[in-house]
């Protein structure tokens, strides 16, 4: 656990740098273009590589040294940010440059995320996984608070290239932590020869399909990602052009989401969820959908209510993410965690780019608020329906079966 928290601290600083830079870049696009379509494209650039690369990345993570995978991903991400800094310095920056770097950073994350999740499952006792995932949600929430807050301050106070430099500094801290930590090796099944990557992907899909309820849960959260990703992407435009606020208020909306993530993570970390954790998860999802709906119907003078609702949404989504991750970490064999996590991530996030592709033109015609209203309603209805699906309500009962599944 001591080794894990050293690794965890380095990655936390890296997440902060990434959140700061991501907010600054998205706000730069919002101010420069004032276009929902451009913001949707930027969001898609940050998601598409994870959708298409994650399954292959996860298969390689299970074959390679996970520590080296994370080191290389962090190093290449920092180099990409350095290139963007140079373009801002020489004043040759164009929108397509930012799109490409966002795409590249996401591609590196497609390798880094399954490696980190699989390493966590190897370093943390299973009885504490729910609390650790709750703690992770709190850290993500903290970075969601500090990232936009620091991003807004630095955006106003410094040239853009110096704002980007913060990501390079925090990446160096993450790399340093990785260099001093030993991550346990994976115990691989005996008598199995290493075959084509495609076979590993097929094995991962069969594993998930054999776990009763797992694919349906992933399908549900694919729909949620389809709805919620564009909503978060449009927060800056909503604050600037519907509520008539400025950069600090736009950052404050993201800060409130982050505060909610911390709150939800702390609740989950101390409580651990109900005895049947999926019930807590579904309830939190329904409450988040109600918050999204409320933001969509607020008048232009309702900014403070919107900010408070963002806190509520962040709390619910933090609990949802923490519980789902804990269930998956318990139910996936250690030697398959890289490829299965990557496959599930790809399936769950695969609808997000489609949501962004449709939400840009949709918001241009019907307004940004209409997406919040429709998305919130669908989330509430889907959550209510899940209470009547036994295979979802009893997914935790099949964890022992999932762990025993042979490739």
N, C-alpha and C positions, 0 to 999 in steps of 0.2 A: 504493500500500500504506500510505503514511503517513496518507492521508485515511481509508482503511478502518479502520485501528486506532484513530483518533480516534473514529469512529462506533462501532466495536466496544466501546471502553472505556465510552462512555456507556450503551450497551445492557446491558453487563455489570452496571453499577451498578443499572440499572432491574430486571434479572432478580433481583438480590439482594433488593431491596425487595419485589418481588412474591413471591419464595419465602418471605421472612420473614412477610409478611402472610397468605399462603395457609396456611402451617403453623399460625399462631396462630388463624386462623378455624376450620380443621378441628379443632384441638385443643379450642377453645372448644365446638364442637358435640359432640365426643366426651365431654367432661366434663359438659356441660349436659344432654345427652339420653341418652348411653350406648346409642344406637340405631344398629345397622348400616344400617337403612333411611334414617335421616336423613343419615348420612355418604354413602350411595350417591346420595341426591338431590342433596346438595351437589356431589359429584363430577360428576354428570350436568349440573348447571347450568354447570359449567366446561367442558363438552364440546359440548353440543348446538348452541350458536351456531356453533362452528367446523365442525361437520358440515354444517349447513344453509346457513350464510352464506359459507363459504370459497370455493365455486366462483364465486359472484357477486362476492365481494370480490376474488378473483384477477383476474377479467376487468376490473374497474375499475382495479386496480393497473397493468395493462398499458396502460390508456388515460390514466391520470393521472400527475402528478408523484409519484414514489415517496417522495421526501423529504417532501412535504406530507402524504401519507397517513400516514407514520410519526409526523410531528409531531402531527397531529390525533388519532391513536389514543392516543399517550402523554398528551396533554393531557386528553382525555375520560376516560381511565382514572384519572388523578389526581383529577379532579372527582368521579368515582364514589366513590373512597375517602374524599374529604372529606365527602361526604354520610353515609357510614357512620360516620365519626368523630363527626359531630354527633349522630347517633342514640344512640351510646354515651354521649356527654357528657350528654345530657338524659335518659338512662336510659329510652329508649323503644324499645330494640332488640327485635326479634322475629326468630325464625328465618327467616321469609319475607323479611325485609329482606336478610339475608345471602344468601339464595338469589338474589334479584333482582340484587344487586350483582355476585355471582359470574357470573351470566348476562351482565350488561352488560360486565364486564371481558373475558370470553371473546369477546364479539362484537367488541370492539376488537382483540383479538389476532388474530381472523380476518382483519382487514385488515393488521395490522402484520407478521405472520409472512411472508406471501408477498412483501410489499414488501422486507423485510430480506433474505430469501433471494435474490430476484432482484437486488437491489443488490450483494450479495456476489459473485454470479457476474459482474457487470459490473466490479467493482473488483479482483478477485483473478485472477491468471493461472491458466489451467486446470490447469497442471502442479502447482500448489500447493493445489488445492481440497481434496484428501483430507487434507492436513496442517492446513488451516484448519478443516475440519469436525472434525478431531480436537481442535484447540485449542478449538473451540466446545464440544465435549463436556466438555472439562476445565473450562471456565468454568461450564457448567451444573452440573457436579459440585461445583465450589467453592461455587456459590450453594446447592446442595443441602446442603452441609456448614454453611456459615455461616448460611443462612436458618433452618433448624430450631434450630441452636445459639443464635443471637441471639434467635430467636422464643421459645424456652423461657425464656431468661434474662429477656427483656423482659416476657414473659407473667407471670412471677412477680413482677418488680420494679416494673412500671408499670401504670397503668390501660390498658384495652384501646385507648382512643382515641389514646393516645400511641404504642402499638405500631403502629397503623395509619398514624400520621403518618410513619413511616419510608418508606413507599411513596411518599408525596407528595414527600419530599426526593429520593429516588433518581430519580423520574420527572423532576424538574426538572433533574437532572444529564444525563439522556438527552436531554431537549429542548435543553439548551444545546449538547451535542455536535452534534446535528443542525443547529442553526442556523449552525454555523461550518464545516460540511463540505459540499463540492460533490459530488453524486452524478452520475456520467455519465448522459447521456440515452440512450434506447434508439434504435437504428437500426431503423426500421420498414420492412417490405417496401414497395417502390414500387408504385403503381397499385392500392392496396387502400383502398377507402372504408370508413369506420367504419360498421358496421351494428349491429343489435340485440345486446344483451348475450347473449341466448340463442344467437346464432350463434357468438359467441366460446366459449361453453361447449361447443357441439357440436364446434368446431374442436379444442379441448383434448382432448376425449374421443377423437376420431379420431386425434389425434397419439399419444396414449398407446396406443391399441389397435393402431396400426401398428408400434409398437416391440415386437418379439418378446420375450415374457417379462415385460414391465413390469406388465401387469395381473395376472398370476399372482403376482408378487412383492408387489404391493399387497394382493391377496387374502390372502396368507399373513400379512402383518403386520396386517391387519385382525383376523384370528383371534387373533394375539398380543395386540393391544390389548384385545380382548374379555376375555382372561384376566388380563393383568398389571395393567390399570388398577384393577380392584376389589381385587386383592391389595395394591397400594400404598396404596389408600384405607383398607384395614383395618389397616394397620400400627399405628396408635395404639390401636385396640381390642385387637389381639392383644397388644401390650405391656402394656396396662393390666390386662386381664381374663384373659388366658391365662398370661402370664409373671408377673403380679402386680407390675409395676414402676410408676414414677411418671413425671411429665412430662419430667424430664431423660433418663431411659432411653428414653422414646418418641422424643424428639428425637435421641438417639444412634443409633437405628435408621435414621432418615432421613440422619443425618450419615454413616453407614457406606455407604449407597447413594451419597451424593454423593462420598465418597472413592473409591468404585469407579469412578464416572463420570470423575473426574479421572485415575485410574490408566489406565482404558481410553483416554481421550483422549490422554494422554501417550504411551502405547504406539503408538496409531495415528499421532499426530503425528510421532514419531521414525521409525517403521517404514514407515508408509504402507500396510500390508497386504501380503498375498501377491500374486504376479503376477496371479493370478485372484482379485480381491478378494472376489467373492461367496462363495468357499469359506471364507475367513476369517469372513465374516459369518454363514454357516450354522453353523459350528462354535461361534462365540460365542453364537448363539441357543440352541443345544442345551445349552451349559454353564449359561446363565442359567435354562433350564427345570429343569435338575437342582437348581439352588440353590433355586428356588421349591418344588419337591417336598420337599427336605430340611427347609425351614422348617415345612412342613405336618405333618411326622411328629415334630417335636421335642416332648419332654415339658415340663411347666411350669418345670422347673429348667434348661432349655436356652437361656436368654436370650443368654448370651455366644456360644454357637455360632450362634444366629440372627443376631446382630449381625455376626459374621464372614462368614456366608453372604450377608448383605445387601451386604457389600463385594464379594463375588464376583459377585453378580447385577448390581450397578451397573457393574462392569468389562465384563462381557459385553454388556450393553445399550448401553453407550457405544460400543463397537466396532461393534455392529450399526447403530446410528443414524448414526454417522459415515460408514461405508462406503456405506450406502444413499443418504445425501444427496450424497456425492461422485459416485456413479454417475449420479444424477438430474441434478445440475448440469452434468455433462459432456454428457449426452444430450438436453438440452432447449435449443432455440434461445432466444437472449436475448429476442427480441420476444414470446415466448410463455411465459416463465418464470413470470410472476405467475399467470396463469390455470391453467397446468398444475400448478404447485406446489400451488395452492389446491385444485384438483380431486383431486390425489393425497392431500393432507392430509385432505380430506373423506372420501374413500373409505377411507383407512387408519384414520381415527379414528371412522368411522361406527359400528363395532361396540362401541366403548367405552361409550356410553350404554346400549346393550342389555345389555352385561355388568354394568353397575352396577344396572340395573333388575332383572336376574335374581339377582344376587349377594346383594342385601339380603335378600329372602325366603329364598334358599337358605341363607345363613349363619345366619339366624334358626332354621331347622329343623335343619340338619345340623352347624352350627358353622363358625366362620371357617376352621379348619384344613382342613376338607374342600375348600374352594375352592382352597387352596394345593396340596393333593395332586392334585386333578383337573387344575388348570391346568398344573402342572409336568409331569405325565405327557403331556398333549397337546402341550406345547411341544417336548418331547424327541422324540416320535413324528413330529410334523410336520417338525422339523429333519432327522431321519434320512431321511424320505421325499424331501426336496428334493435330496439327493445323487443321486437316481435320475431327476431331471427335467431332461433336456438343455436345454430352453429357458430354464430358470433358470440353470443352470451356465454358459451361454454368453451371458447377457444383455449382458455387456460387449463381446462381439464385434459387437453390432449398434448400438453407440453412433454410429458414423459414419452408418449408415443413418437413425437417429433424427434426428440433426442436419439431415440433408438433406431430411426429410419436408416437403412443401409443405402449406400450409393449404388 
